Amino acid sequence: MIFDIITVFPEMFTGILEYGILHRARQSGLVDVRIVNLRDFTRDRHRSVDDRPYGGGEGMVFMPAPLFEAIEFCSDKEKNLDSQVILLTPQGKTWSQKYATEFSTIAHLILICGRYEGVDQRVIDCLVDREISVGDFILTGGEIPAMVVLDSVVRLLPGALGRWESAVNESFSTGLLDYPQYTRPAEYRGHKVPEILLSGNHENIEKWRKQKALEKTQQIRPELIAKKTAQN
Ligand SMILES: C[S@@+](CC[C@H](N)C(=O)[O-])C[C@H]1O[C@@H](n2cnc3c(N)ncnc32)[C@H](O)[C@@H]1O
């Protein structure tokens, strides 16, 4: 799978690409992540990517030309692949595990990180396939949302997770939140690990975990249970 991430702050991605599962997935060739500097597609000596909004108002807007050229550059490189252009924006559909699973089957994703007041609407109308939001709040730029998409998709690629990690029983994969986890020691500052987890009875442990996942979801995210019930 290939990611092209279009940004005015390429350096922001250095950290996330160098650690953990993402690093391993890149090293093993499961994913190729290319950070594309939007300013490389400007023609003036100030390397401008933004201008004032028509009609007046606050802030600046990404101009169409650098974005059109950057997106076309990324698409042209991978003409034979199934590609999708994604704009990170608070006006998009809310990101979820369902989308992460769906996107993990797309061969080439081009992610556009907005800044300022956003991007010229003509970019969206002509070139963007989907608009994605990471939640109902406003961040200063699309870089952190792009990292959210990248990280949650890459860990679903077959072979990305190691022996000790699993995407099967996690929160949302089952439609519920995850059950509580414990590790050694069996007692810490007087707080004991539930007896059942030390029992070795896997059938009972499984039942207990299901029950705990249900209780936690009921308490914190009851709408997930309603959704799961409606689907069954
Ligand atoms: C300050 S925001 C622009 C907000 C825009 N004026 C609006 O009200 O929708 C700048 C950029 O940050 C990114 N951004 C901010 N919040 C986001 C969110 N919740 N999800 C995805 N991207 C977001 C987008 O790329 C956006 O273009």
The ligand as an ORCA input file, in Angstrom:
! r2SCAN-3c Opt
* xyz 0 1
  C      -8.408     25.622     11.310
  S      -8.876     24.253     10.334
  C     -10.038     24.974      9.205
  C     -11.429     24.882      9.705
  C     -12.456     25.373      8.685
  N     -12.452     26.783      8.587
  C     -13.833     24.897      9.130
  O     -14.484     25.558      9.910
  O     -14.229     23.789      8.712
  C      -7.460     24.032      9.307
  C      -7.288     22.641      8.732
  O      -7.099     21.731      9.799
  C      -7.605     20.454      9.421
  N      -8.574     20.040     10.451
  C      -8.964     20.750     11.525
  N      -9.819     20.060     12.286
  C      -9.983     18.861     11.706
  C     -10.768     17.718     12.013
  N     -11.556     17.663     13.073
  N     -10.678     16.652     11.175
  C      -9.895     16.688     10.085
  N      -9.142     17.761      9.729
  C      -9.178     18.839     10.517
  C      -8.238     20.614      8.052
  O      -7.313     20.130      7.093
  C      -8.443     22.110      7.933
  O      -8.399     22.539      6.595
*
